[in-house]
Amino acid sequence: ATVMDITQILLAAQSPDGNLRSAAEGNIKQFQEQNLSNFLLSLSVELSNDERPPESRRLAGIILKNSLDAKDSAKKELLIQQWVSLDPSIKLQIKESLLITLGSSVGDARQTSSQVIAKIASIEIPRREWQDLIAKLLSNMTQPGASAPLKQATLEALGYVCEEIPPEHLEQNQVNAVLTAVVQGMNQTELSSEVRLAAVKALYNALDFAESNFANEMERTFIMKVICDTAVSKEVEIRQAAFECLVAIASTYYVHLDPYMQTIFNLTANAVKGDEEPVALQAVEFWSTICEEEIELQEEYEGSDDANSTVNYRFIEKALPSLVPMLLETLLKQEEDQEQDDNAWNISMSGGTCLGLIARTVGDAIVPLVMPFVEANITKPDWRCREAATFAFGSILDGPSLEKLAPLVQAGLDFLLNTMNDPNSQVKDTTAWTLGRVFELLHSPCSTNPIISNANLPRIMAVLLESSKDVPNVAEKVCGAIYFLAQGYEDAEPASSLLTPYLPNVIAALLTAADRGDMTHVRLRASAYEALNEIVRVSNIPETSSIIGQLLQEIMRRLNLTFDHQIFSSGDKEKQSDLQALLCGVLQVIIQKLSSSDAKSIIAQTADQLMLLFLRVFACHSATVHEEAMLAIGALAYATGPDFVKYMPEFFKYLEAGLQNYEEYQVCSISVGVVGDICRALEDKILPFCDGIMTVLLKDLSNSQLNRSVKPPIFSCFGDIALAIGENFEKYLPYAMPMLQGAAELLVVLDQNDEDMVDYGNQLRRGIFEAYSGILQGIKGAKAQLMIPYAGHLLQFTEAVYKDRSRSMSFLLPFFFVTLLHG
């Protein structure tokens, strides 16, 4: 193979001169397309040559890496096949070049090379190729006089390889050798802190491979000792990485942790009290992870005979008296204005999150440990104390029993409402969040002693409505509290009448919040509209239909105004799309609410205007709005029934576009659901559009690029179409039935050890059942004989589901047999 000198082209591709840059990019693309082998080899030589400029080497590494991997699964598979089909001698030269680059004097080149090595390993090692890679990397660690940069880059490469390939593709002796090299690199006798940091990070990536090593007490104890020693290194980054290893071990090897917990508790306690925040955060994360493991064990074995025999060491319960005070102290370490930053994450927030997980783990036992802290700090002059006390209280509301919490909440609710007038914004923010938690977790109108009653509801509503005018971050939490307050009435129809007197003021307050000029806090508008949706859902229509009707007109007015927005940038377009999506969401909820009651006439009167608005939204070509508008149209089809047919000629092109939107598969999935809604609304009036719909649906099923989650609903949709058009479905049988048979055969080869695949299999079964049921009910009477050629396969499928060991679909069988016999 001929290696081309591509330095100048790579430098030109980074030139500020647009013409030069464009020409260079064209040359690179042409070289790649005409001779991929030479192209990749030339890139690897460029990357490995210390005499070439850093800029050209950096770009060579990026292009090389992007030639092996991609986020898009179809493109990634294509790149893998391209690499696999290259001449073996070329691949060998590229790999040797990359291994040489690990010893480069330029850090960027070393790091890029280690990443590219891992990408190639992820392709080749599962194919039983490049079997000497691990040995070659390990020889870098053991050769006399190996430089610190070479060791660092080698450890990074080992770490990346472990990150890229599944554990089953390394032999145990290779795993042992990797762990030995990594542990040696972590040793304090290693003078280079960069090497030690790379070793700890490599160990983190290698932990999944160490299952048999952790099953061996002597090896496990050695690994744990090295990690615990590393957790007190003098370098912050190394301590942080060591604690990240402990977090991963808590998740992966919980069952082996018991002998080391006292040591780990001491390490985490010291880190939380006095270490730098990145280290302290990981120390708290360790306990959060232990909570998650024990919660999962409790949920998995709840009520079963295995509950006591399962390895649940109850580490949290044992550590509770020391752990809770340690975490409560973290709550006092807030940052100024942290509530203004949606992405803020600090030791105070981490501590509160961990307290919440502990509450879920141990239930009532946490309450007496937290309440003294709340009572001691809630009235102190220092805002930090008041905020920490409120945060602590709000954090423990999920877990303890209602009997334990109800008296505390009833005693403290008025105090919380008063605190919404606190002079400090952060205290108000946390109080509003806590009120939302109270309403979400403890508000139950049907209970014997409800948290919210006729007596305190006026005060609650007055405070919430006033606080919705507060600064945006507080107002957003208040909207959340209103949402949860309303949600509590969702399954209590008579009790929802309690909200009726407040409805006009609540709607006005939420619309005002959504319209705020100080919209720097982007989530306020969304929170206000979500709360508005929930208020509509729980409203008592006989009492509120006129109010909801007025709201319908107001939301339609607002949606109409969005078409007049000046669009000068992609940011403007995004803002318009986000607002249209929210407004279409509100319209969907209103349509659903009014169409399920005697107020259906309101929808009939406005249906033409609504449909016109939705069609204008589609013309804006935004995926997000497309989803929300499509869902709203599904609701409108249900509400208007057969009359919806008059909108089909104009709407069909948008429906077809939605069904063909393979890239934004959520849009495609929702469009499939809307076809079902329209079938139920129009029945046989949908017949003129069925050829177009069925053609697109069959193409969707054959398209490998379409996300698999869309395919089960498409099968269900076949059933909806067959039910709607009855015997007219005959013409589609030769196309639909083979698709159903193929999907049923696919079920046999799905990996039953993969939870995602098991779930997908269940969705597929349900979709196939619903298709067959609809088709059998649609094609009956004299035409029933058309199904005879498919009867054998149909019964085979039913038998396979019956014998399925998970029996996840068995509840559908009786209904299906009735359909079959009826057909």
C-alpha positions in Angstrom: 0.0 0.0 0.0 1.2 3.5 -0.8 1.3 5.9 2.1 0.4 9.4 1.0 1.7 12.6 2.6 -1.6 14.2 3.7 -0.1 16.8 6.2 -0.9 19.8 4.0 -4.4 18.6 3.2 -5.2 18.1 6.9 -3.8 21.5 7.8 -5.8 23.1 5.0 -9.0 21.4 6.2 -8.6 23.5 9.4 -7.8 26.8 7.6 -9.8 30.0 8.4 -10.0 30.5 4.6 -13.4 29.0 3.7 -12.4 28.2 0.1 -9.1 26.5 1.1 -11.0 24.5 3.8 -13.7 23.4 1.5 -11.3 22.2 -1.2 -9.3 20.3 1.4 -12.4 18.6 2.8 -13.3 17.6 -0.8 -9.9 16.1 -1.3 -10.1 14.1 2.0 -13.5 12.8 1.0 -12.3 11.8 -2.5 -9.3 10.0 -1.1 -11.5 8.2 1.4 -14.0 7.1 -1.2 -11.4 6.1 -3.9 -8.9 4.1 -1.7 -10.1 3.5 1.9 -7.1 1.2 2.7 -4.5 3.7 1.8 -6.5 6.5 3.3 -6.7 4.9 6.8 -3.0 3.8 6.6 -2.0 7.3 5.7 -4.0 8.7 8.6 -2.3 6.2 11.1 1.2 7.1 9.8 0.4 10.8 10.2 -0.8 10.2 13.7 2.3 8.2 14.6 4.9 10.7 13.2 6.3 12.9 15.9 7.8 15.2 13.2 4.4 16.2 11.9 2.5 19.2 13.3 0.2 18.6 16.3 -2.8 20.0 14.3 -2.5 17.6 11.4 -2.0 14.7 13.8 -5.0 15.6 15.9 -7.3 15.8 12.8 -5.8 12.5 11.5 -6.7 10.8 14.7 -10.3 12.2 14.8 -10.9 11.1 11.1 -9.4 7.7 11.9 -11.7 7.2 14.9 -14.8 8.4 13.0 -13.9 5.9 10.3 -14.4 3.1 12.8 -17.4 4.2 14.9 -20.6 6.2 14.7 -23.6 6.9 17.0 -26.1 5.8 14.3 -26.3 2.0 14.5 -26.7 1.5 10.7 -23.7 3.8 9.9 -21.7 2.0 12.6 -22.4 -1.4 11.1 -21.4 -0.1 7.7 -18.1 1.2 9.1 -17.4 -2.1 10.9 -18.0 -4.0 7.6 -15.6 -1.7 5.8 -12.9 -2.3 8.3 -13.5 -6.1 8.3 -13.2 -6.2 4.5 -9.8 -4.4 4.4 -6.7 -6.3 3.4 -5.2 -8.0 6.5 -1.7 -6.7 5.8 -3.0 -3.1 5.7 -4.9 -3.6 9.0 -1.7 -5.0 10.6 0.3 -1.9 9.5 -2.4 0.5 10.9 -2.5 -1.4 14.2 1.3 -1.4 14.5 1.4 2.3 13.8 -1.2 2.9 16.6 0.8 0.9 19.1 4.0 2.8 18.2 2.0 6.1 18.8 1.4 5.1 22.4 5.1 6.1 23.0 4.8 9.5 21.3 6.1 12.6 23.0 2.8 14.4 22.2 0.0 13.7 24.7 -2.9 14.3 22.2 -1.5 11.7 19.8 -1.1 9.2 22.6 -4.6 9.6 23.9 -6.2 9.5 20.4 -4.2 6.4 19.6 -5.4 4.6 22.7 -9.0 5.4 21.7 -8.6 4.2 18.2 -6.9 1.0 19.4 -10.0 0.3 21.5 -12.4 1.0 18.6 -10.5 -1.6 16.5 -10.4 -4.0 19.4 -14.2 -3.7 19.7 -14.5 -4.9 16.1 -11.8 -7.5 16.1 -11.6 -9.2 19.5 -15.2 -10.5 19.4 -14.2 -12.0 16.0 -11.3 -13.7 17.6 -8.8 -11.4 15.9 -6.0 -9.3 17.3 -5.6 -11.9 20.0 -2.1 -10.6 20.9 -3.3 -7.0 21.7 -3.5 -7.4 25.4 -0.1 -9.1 25.6 1.4 -6.3 23.5 -0.1 -3.6 25.7 1.1 -5.4 28.9 4.6 -5.7 27.5 4.7 -1.8 27.5 4.1 -1.9 31.2 6.9 -4.4 32.0 9.6 -3.5 29.6 12.7 -2.1 31.4 12.9 1.7 31.3 9.3 2.2 30.0 8.6 5.9 30.1 5.8 7.3 32.2 3.9 8.7 29.1 4.1 5.2 27.5 2.7 3.6 30.7 0.0 6.2 31.0 -1.1 5.8 27.3 -1.0 2.0 27.6 -3.2 2.0 30.7 -5.6 4.4 29.0 -5.7 2.0 26.0 -6.4 -1.0 28.4 -9.2 1.0 30.0 -10.8 2.0 26.7 -10.6 -1.6 25.5 -12.4 -2.9 28.6 -15.0 -0.1 28.1 -15.6 -1.1 24.5 -15.7 -5.0 24.6 -18.1 -7.3 26.5 -16.4 -9.2 29.4 -17.0 -12.6 27.8 -14.5 -11.8 25.0 -11.4 -11.8 27.2 -9.9 -15.0 28.6 -9.6 -15.2 32.4 -5.8 -15.2 32.1 -5.9 -12.0 30.1 -8.2 -10.4 32.7 -5.8 -11.5 35.5 -2.9 -10.0 33.6 -4.7 -6.7 33.0 -5.7 -6.4 36.7 -2.1 -7.1 37.7 -0.8 -4.4 35.5 -3.5 -1.9 36.5 -2.9 -2.6 40.3 0.8 -2.2 39.8 0.2 1.1 38.1 -1.9 2.3 41.1 1.0 1.5 43.5 2.4 4.4 45.5 5.9 3.4 44.3 4.9 4.5 40.9 6.3 8.1 40.9 4.1 9.5 38.1 0.7 10.7 39.2 -0.5 10.6 35.6 0.3 6.9 35.4 -1.5 6.2 38.7 -4.6 8.2 37.6 -4.7 6.3 34.3 -4.4 3.0 36.3 -7.3 3.8 38.6 -9.5 4.8 35.6 -8.5 1.6 33.8 -9.4 -0.4 36.9 -12.9 1.3 36.9 -13.4 0.1 33.3 -12.0 -3.4 34.0 -14.3 -4.1 37.0 -17.0 -5.8 34.9 -14.3 -8.3 33.8 -13.3 -9.1 37.4 -16.2 -11.3 38.5 -14.2 -14.4 39.2 -11.5 -12.3 40.9 -14.1 -10.8 43.2 -15.4 -14.3 44.0 -11.9 -15.2 45.3 -11.5 -13.8 48.8 -7.8 -13.3 48.6 -7.8 -11.6 45.2 -10.9 -9.5 46.2 -9.3 -8.4 49.5 -6.1 -7.4 47.7 -8.0 -5.3 45.1 -10.1 -3.6 47.8 -7.0 -2.8 49.8 -5.3 -1.2 46.8 -8.5 0.9 46.0 -8.9 2.0 49.7 -5.2 3.0 49.9 -5.6 4.9 46.7 -8.7 6.7 48.1 -6.3 8.7 50.4 -3.7 9.6 47.8 -2.5 13.2 47.9 -3.9 14.0 44.4 -7.5 15.0 44.3 -8.2 13.5 40.9 -6.8 10.1 42.0 -8.9 10.1 45.2 -12.0 10.9 43.2 -11.3 8.1 40.7 -10.7 5.6 43.6 -14.1 6.5 45.1 -15.7 6.1 41.6 -14.3 2.6 41.7 -15.9 2.0 45.1 -19.3 3.3 43.7 -19.0 0.8 40.7 -18.1 -2.0 43.1 -21.2 -1.2 45.3 -23.4 -1.7 42.3 -21.6 -4.7 40.7 -20.3 -6.6 43.7 -22.6 -5.7 46.6 -22.7 -9.3 47.8 -19.0 -9.2 48.5 -18.8 -5.9 50.4 -19.5 -7.0 54.0 -15.9 -7.4 55.3 -14.9 -4.0 53.9 -17.8 -1.8 55.0 -16.2 -0.4 58.2 -13.1 0.7 56.3 -15.3 2.2 53.5 -17.5 4.0 56.0 -14.5 5.7 57.6 -13.1 6.7 54.2 -16.5 8.1 53.0 -17.1 9.9 56.3 -13.6 11.6 56.2 -14.2 12.5 52.5 -17.6 14.0 53.1 -16.5 16.0 56.1 -13.2 17.4 54.9 -12.2 16.5 51.3 -12.6 18.5 48.1 -16.1 18.5 46.7 -15.5 16.2 43.7 -14.2 13.5 46.1 -17.0 14.1 48.7 -19.6 13.8 46.0 -18.4 10.3 45.1 -18.3 9.4 48.8 -22.0 10.3 49.1 -22.7 8.5 45.8 -21.3 5.3 47.3 -24.1 5.3 49.9 -26.7 6.3 47.3 -25.7 3.3 45.3 -25.9 1.0 48.3 -29.4 2.3 48.9 -30.4 1.6 45.3 -29.1 -2.0 45.6 -31.0 -2.6 48.8 -34.2 -1.0 47.5 -34.0 -3.2 44.4 -33.5 -6.3 46.6 -36.5 -5.4 48.8 -38.7 -4.8 45.7 -37.6 -7.9 44.0 -38.2 -10.2 46.9 -41.1 -8.4 48.6 -43.6 -10.9 50.0 -41.6 -13.9 48.6 -40.2 -16.8 50.6 -36.7 -15.9 49.4 -36.7 -12.5 51.1 -34.7 -13.6 54.1 -32.3 -16.0 52.3 -31.4 -13.3 49.7 -28.1 -11.5 50.4 -29.4 -8.2 51.7 -26.8 -7.1 54.3 -28.9 -4.1 55.4 -25.8 -1.9 55.3 -27.9 1.2 55.4 -29.9 0.1 58.5 -26.7 -0.7 60.3 -25.0 2.5 59.4 -28.1 4.7 60.0 -27.1 6.3 63.4 -23.8 7.6 61.9 -24.8 8.0 58.3 -27.8 10.3 58.7 -26.0 12.9 60.8 -23.1 12.9 58.4 -25.5 13.6 55.5 -27.5 16.2 57.4 -24.4 18.2 57.8 -23.9 18.3 54.0 -27.2 20.1 53.6 -25.7 23.2 55.2 -23.1 23.5 52.5 -25.3 25.1 49.9 -24.0 27.3 47.2 -25.4 30.9 46.8 -28.1 31.0 44.1 -27.8 27.3 43.3 -31.6 27.2 42.7 -31.0 29.5 39.7 -28.9 26.9 37.9 -30.9 23.9 36.5 -27.6 21.9 36.1 -26.2 22.7 39.6 -25.0 19.6 41.5 -23.1 20.0 44.8 -22.6 18.3 48.1 -25.8 19.7 49.6 -28.0 18.4 46.7 -26.1 15.1 46.7 -26.7 14.7 50.5 -30.4 15.4 50.1 -30.7 12.9 47.3 -29.0 10.3 49.4 -31.3 11.0 52.4 -34.3 10.5 50.1 -32.9 7.1 49.1 -32.2 6.2 52.7 -35.8 7.0 53.5 -37.0 4.6 50.8 -34.6 2.0 52.1 -35.4 2.0 55.8 -38.8 3.7 56.0 -40.0 4.9 59.4 -36.6 4.5 61.0 -35.2 7.6 59.4 -37.8 10.0 60.8 -36.6 10.2 64.5 -33.0 10.8 63.2 -34.0 13.7 60.9 -36.8 15.5 62.8 -34.5 16.9 65.6 -32.3 18.5 62.9 -35.4 20.0 61.2 -36.8 21.4 64.5 -33.4 22.8 65.5 -32.8 24.6 62.3 -36.2 25.6 60.8 -36.4 29.0 62.7 -32.7 30.0 62.8 -31.8 33.4 61.5 -29.2 32.0 59.0 -31.0 31.2 55.8 -28.8 28.1 55.2 -30.2 26.5 58.4 -33.8 27.2 57.4 -33.2 25.9 53.8 -31.4 22.8 55.0 -34.2 22.0 57.5 -36.8 22.3 54.8 -34.7 20.2 52.4 -34.2 17.5 55.0 -38.0 17.3 55.7 -38.9 17.2 52.0 -36.3 14.6 51.2 -37.7 11.9 53.6 -41.3 12.1 52.5 -41.1 9.0 50.2 -40.5 5.8 52.2 -41.9 6.2 55.7 -45.5 5.3 56.3 -48.4 7.7 56.0 -49.2 7.0 59.7 -45.7 8.2 60.7 -45.6 11.2 58.4 -49.2 12.5 58.5 -49.1 14.0 62.0 -45.8 15.7 61.2 -47.1 17.1 57.9 -50.4 18.2 59.4 -48.6 20.0 62.2 -46.1 21.6 59.9 -48.2 22.4 56.8 -49.1 25.9 58.0 -45.5 26.6 58.9 -44.5 25.6 55.3 -47.2 27.9 53.9 -45.9 30.8 56.0 -42.3 30.1 54.8 -43.4 30.9 51.3 -43.0 34.5 52.5 -39.4 33.9 53.7 -37.0 36.8 52.7 -34.6 34.3 51.1 -35.4 33.1 47.6 -33.5 29.7 48.1 -35.6 29.0 51.2 -38.8 29.7 49.2 -37.6 27.5 46.3 -37.0 24.5 48.6 -40.3 25.1 50.5 -42.3 25.1 47.3 -40.5 21.9 46.2 -41.3 20.4 49.7 -45.0 21.4 49.4 -45.1 19.7 45.9 -43.6 16.5 47.6 -46.3 16.6 50.3 -49.1 16.9 47.7 -47.5 14.2 45.5 -46.8 11.6 48.2 -49.3 12.2 51.0 -52.3 14.0 49.6 -55.2 11.5 49.4 -58.7 13.0 49.6 -60.3 9.5 50.2 -58.2 8.8 53.3 -59.9 9.0 56.8 -57.7 11.9 57.8 -56.7 13.8 54.6 -53.8 16.2 54.6 -55.9 18.7 52.5 -59.4 19.4 53.7 -62.2 22.0 53.3 -60.7 23.8 56.3 -57.1 24.4 54.9 -57.7 24.3 51.2 -58.5 28.1 51.0 -55.3 29.0 52.7 -53.2 26.6 50.5 -54.7 28.0 47.3 -54.2 31.6 48.4 -50.5 31.0 49.1 -49.9 29.0 45.9 -51.7 31.6 43.7 -49.7 34.5 45.3 -46.4 32.6 45.1 -46.9 31.8 41.4 -46.0 35.5 40.9 -42.6 35.0 42.7 -39.2 34.8 40.9 -39.2 32.3 38.1 -37.5 29.4 39.9 -39.9 29.6 42.8 -42.9 30.0 40.5 -41.9 26.9 38.6 -41.8 24.8 41.8 -45.2 26.4 42.8 -46.7 25.3 39.4 -45.3 21.8 40.3 -47.1 21.9 43.6 -50.4 22.9 41.9 -49.9 20.0 39.5 -49.6 17.5 42.4 -52.4 19.1 44.4 -54.7 18.6 41.4 -53.4 15.1 40.6 -54.4 14.0 44.1 -58.1 14.5 43.0 -57.7 12.5 39.8 -59.4 9.3 41.0 -61.8 11.1 43.4 -64.4 12.6 41.2 -66.7 14.0 43.9 -63.8 15.4 45.9 -62.5 17.2 42.7 -65.5 19.5 43.1 -63.6 21.1 46.0 -61.3 22.7 43.4 -64.2 24.1 41.3 -64.5 27.5 43.2 -60.8 28.1 42.6 -60.7 27.1 39.0 -61.0 30.6 37.3 -58.2 32.0 39.5 -55.9 29.0 39.2 -56.3 29.0 35.4 -55.6 32.8 35.3 -52.6 32.4 37.5 -51.1 29.6 35.4 -51.7 31.4 32.2 -50.0 34.5 33.6 -47.0 32.4 34.8 -46.7 30.9 31.3 -46.7 34.4 29.8 -44.1 35.8 32.1 -41.7 38.3 30.6 -38.8 37.1 32.7 -38.7 33.7 30.9 -35.0 33.2 31.6 -36.0 30.2 33.7 -37.1 28.1 30.7 -38.9 25.4 32.7 -41.5 27.8 34.2 -43.6 27.9 31.0 -43.6 24.1 30.6 -44.4 23.7 34.3 -47.3 26.1 34.2 -48.9 24.4 31.1 -48.4 20.9 32.7 -50.2 22.1 35.8 -53.0 23.6 33.6 -53.4 20.2 31.9 -53.8 18.5 35.3 -56.3 21.1 36.5 -58.4 20.4 33.3 -58.1 16.6 33.8 -59.5 16.6 37.3 -62.1 19.3 36.7 -65.8 18.4 37.3 -67.2 19.0 33.9 -70.9 19.4 34.9 -69.7 22.4 37.1 -66.9 23.7 34.9 -67.7 23.1 31.2 -68.1 26.8 30.5 -64.8 27.7 32.2 -63.0 24.9 30.2 -64.8 26.1 27.1 -63.4 29.7 27.7 -59.9 28.2 28.3 -60.2 26.3 24.9 -60.8 29.6 23.1 -57.9 31.2 25.0 -55.4 28.4 24.1 -56.6 28.5 20.5 -56.0 32.3 20.5 -52.5 31.8 21.8 -51.7 29.0 19.3 -52.9 31.3 16.5 -50.5 34.1 17.7 -47.5 31.8 17.4 -47.7 31.9 13.6 -47.0 35.6 13.7 -43.7 35.1 15.6 -40.7 36.7 13.9 -38.2 33.9 13.1 -34.6 35.3 12.6 -32.6 32.3 13.9 -32.8 28.6 14.8 -33.2 29.7 18.4 -36.4 31.7 17.5 -37.7 28.6 15.6 -37.0 26.4 18.6 -38.9 28.8 20.9 -41.8 28.9 18.6 -41.9 25.1 18.3 -41.6 24.5 22.0 -44.6 26.9 22.7 -46.7 25.3 19.9 -46.0 21.9 21.4 -47.1 23.0 24.8 -50.3 24.6 23.5 -51.2 21.6 21.4 -50.7 19.5 24.5 -53.2 21.6 26.4 -55.7 21.4 23.5 -55.4 17.6 23.4 -56.3 17.4 27.2 -59.2 19.8 26.8 -60.5 17.9 23.8 -60.3 14.6 25.7 -62.0 16.1 28.7 -64.9 17.7 26.9 -65.4 14.8 24.5 -66.0 12.3 27.4 -68.9 14.3 28.8 -72.1 16.0 27.9 -70.1 19.0 26.8 -69.1 17.3 23.5 -71.0 20.0 21.6 -68.3 22.5 22.5 -65.8 20.5 20.5 -68.2 20.0 17.6 -68.6 23.8 17.4 -64.8 24.5 17.3 -63.6 21.4 15.4 -63.1 23.2 12.1 -61.0 26.0 13.8 -59.0 23.4 15.8 -58.2 21.4 12.7 -57.1 24.5 10.8 -54.8 25.4 13.6 -53.3 21.9 13.7 -52.7 21.9 10.0 -50.9 25.2 10.2 -48.7 23.8 13.0 -47.8 20.9 10.7 -46.8 23.4 8.0 -44.1 24.7 10.5 -42.2 21.4 10.0 -41.0 20.7 13.6 -40.8 17.2 14.9 -41.7 18.1 18.5 -44.8 20.0 17.5 -45.6 17.3 15.0 -45.9 14.8 17.9 -48.1 17.0 20.0 -50.3 18.2 17.2 -50.7 14.6 16.0 -51.8 13.4 19.5 -54.3 16.3 19.6 -55.7 15.3 16.2 -56.1 11.7 17.5 -58.2 13.2 20.3 -60.2 15.3 17.9 -60.9 12.3 15.7 -62.3 10.4 18.7 -64.4 13.5 19.7 -65.9 14.1 16.2 -66.3 10.5 15.1 -67.5 10.0 11.5 -67.5 13.7 10.9 -63.7 13.7 11.0 -63.8 12.3 7.4 -64.1 15.9 6.0 -60.6 16.7 7.3 -58.9 13.6 5.8 -58.1 14.9 2.3 -56.0 17.8 3.7 -54.7 15.9 6.7 -53.7 12.8 4.9 -50.4 14.2 3.5 -49.2 15.1 7.0 -50.3 11.7 8.4 -48.4 10.0 5.5 -45.3 12.2 6.3 -45.5 11.2 9.9 -45.7 7.5 9.1 -42.6 7.9 6.9 -40.6 9.7 9.5 -38.0 7.0 10.1 -35.4 9.2 11.8 -37.7 10.8 14.4 -39.3 7.5 15.2 -41.4 8.9 18.1 -43.3 10.9 15.4 -43.8 7.7 13.4 -45.0 5.8 16.4 -47.5 8.5 17.4 -48.7 8.7 13.8 -49.4 4.9 13.8 -51.4 5.4 17.0 -53.4 8.2 15.3 -54.3 5.8 12.4 -55.9 3.6 15.0 -57.8 6.6 16.5 -59.0 7.5 13.0 -60.1 3.9 12.2 -62.2 3.8 15.3 -63.7 7.2 14.5 -64.4 6.8 10.8 -64.9 3.0 10.6 -65.5 2.1 6.9 -65.3 5.8 5.8 -61.5 5.4 6.1 -61.5 3.0 3.1 -60.4 5.5 0.4 -57.2 6.2 2.4 -56.4 2.6 3.2 -54.2 1.9 0.2 -51.9 4.7 1.0 -51.8 3.9 4.7 -51.2 0.2 4.2 -48.4 0.8 1.7 -46.5 3.1 4.1 -47.1 0.7 7.1 -45.7 -2.3 5.1 -42.7 -0.2 4.0 -42.1 0.7 7.7 -42.0 -2.9 8.7 -39.5 -3.7 5.9 -37.3 -0.7 6.9 -34.2 -1.7 8.9 -33.5 1.9 9.9 -36.8 2.3 11.7 -36.5 1.9 15.5 -37.9 -1.5 16.4 -40.3 -0.1 19.0 -42.5 1.2 16.3 -43.1 -2.2 14.7 -45.4 -3.8 17.3 -47.9 -0.9 17.2 -47.9 -1.2 13.4 -49.2 -4.8 13.7 -51.9 -3.6 16.2 -52.8 -1.0 13.5 -53.4 -3.8 11.0 -56.1 -5.0 13.4 -57.6 -1.5 13.7 -57.8 -1.1 10.0 -59.3 -4.6 9.5 -62.0 -3.9 12.2 -62.8 -0.6 10.5 -63.1 -1.8 6.9 -64.2 -5.4 7.5 -64.2 -7.7 4.5 -62.5 -5.0 2.4 -59.2 -5.9 4.2 -59.1 -9.0 1.9 -56.9 -7.2 -0.6 -54.2 -6.6 2.1 -54.1 -10.2 3.4 -51.4 -11.5 1.0 -49.1 -8.6 2.3 -50.0 -8.4 6.0 -50.1 -12.1 6.9 -46.5 -12.9 5.8 -45.4 -9.9 7.8 -47.2 -11.3 10.9 -45.8 -14.8 10.3 -42.2 -13.4 9.9 -42.6 -11.4 13.2 -43.8 -14.6 15.0 -40.8 -16.5 13.7 -38.5 -13.7 14.9 -39.8 -14.3 18.5 -38.2 -17.7 18.5 -34.7 -16.4 18.1 -34.8 -13.4 20.5 -32.3 -13.6 23.3 -34.2 -14.5 26.4 -31.4 -13.4 28.7 -31.6 -9.8 27.5 -34.3 -8.0 29.4 -34.8 -5.4 26.6 -35.3 -8.2 24.1 -37.8 -10.0 26.4 -39.8 -6.7 26.7 -39.6 -6.2 23.0 -40.8 -9.8 22.4 -43.8 -9.2 24.7 -44.7 -6.0 22.8 -44.4 -7.9 19.5 -46.6 -10.8 20.8 -49.3 -8.3 21.9 -49.1 -6.5 18.5 -49.4 -9.8 16.6 -52.4 -10.9 18.8 -54.2 -7.5 18.3 -53.6 -7.8 14.5 -55.0 -11.3 14.3 -57.9 -10.4 16.5 -58.9 -7.4 14.4 -58.4 -9.3 11.1 -60.5 -12.3 12.4 -63.3 -10.0 13.5 -63.2 -8.0 10.3 -63.1 -10.9 7.9 -65.9 -13.2 8.9 -69.1 -14.7 7.5 -68.8 -15.9 3.9 -65.3 -14.4 3.7 -64.0 -16.3 6.8 -62.6 -19.1 4.5 -60.0 -16.6 3.3 -58.2 -17.2 6.6 -58.0 -21.0 6.2 -54.5 -20.9 4.5 -53.2 -19.0 7.6 -54.9 -21.1 10.3 -52.1 -23.5 10.9 -49.6 -20.8 11.5 -52.0 -18.9 13.6 -52.6 -21.9 15.9 -48.8 -22.5 16.0 -48.3 -19.0 17.2 -51.0 -19.3 19.9 -49.5 -22.6 21.1 -46.0 -21.1 21.3 -47.4 -18.2 23.5 -49.2 -20.7 25.7 -46.0 -22.7 26.2 -43.9 -19.6 26.8 -42.2 -19.9 30.2 -42.8 -16.3 31.1 -46.5 -16.6 30.2 -46.5 -12.8 29.9 -49.2 -12.8 27.2 -51.3 -15.7 28.6 -54.0 -13.4 29.8 -54.8 -12.6 26.1 -55.4 -16.2 25.1 -59.0 -16.6 26.3 -60.1 -13.5 24.5 -58.1 -14.6 21.4 -59.7 -18.0 21.3 -63.2 -16.5 21.6 -62.3 -14.3 18.6 -61.0 -17.3 16.7 -64.1 -19.4 17.3 -66.3 -16.5 16.5 -64.4 -15.8 13.2 
